[in-house]
């Protein structure tokens, strides 16, 4: 049953990516199976404001923001195509994981960390007043309701309470859906990187452009 569910989520994820204009993004992921990983991506800065809370395009009383526990995050590994236990480890290491529940079920999640981290073999260093947001995902059935900006806003609030003044994220160059969303959220490009990996043995990192 677990194998069947895992395969179902994998097929669903691929279908949703293609439907949302992510054919090249999906094709790139397919090519990695043959040992070649070409991944251009942006290091983006989030220009956030806490003056106005985004409105959910639904009955807001049906939603509430929660801290997601390790017991609740398991299914999201499959949804995001990650190995089992990946997101549980992030929570255990103390990273912030916020979820948006709809009538008791988590329909969107978002992670944030305030420590240095490695992405595509490149180390990103964060100052004490900086944070990195990642793994934002909303179930397909609940998209179009402004849930991502709403959850992001509450993540901003939590981070500001911790003394964070600058917030960053990474966006795949080929992920057109995320790029469109970022424009609406006033997320600005800082640097365009290119990662090239070969058979998981050799890799190269390049800076293509500063903005």
Buried (B, 14 or more C-beta within 10 A) or exposed (E): EEEEEBEEBEEBBBEBBEEBEBEEBBEBBEEEEEEEBEBBBBBBBBEBEEEEEBEBEBEEEEBEBEEBEBEBBEEBBBBBEEEEEBBBEBBEEEBBBBBBBBEEEBBBBBBBBBEEBEBBEBEBEBEEEBBBBBBBBBBBEBBEBBBBBBBBBBBBBBBBEEEBEBBBBBBBBBBBBBBEBBEEBEBEBEBBBBBBBEEEEEBEBEEEEEE
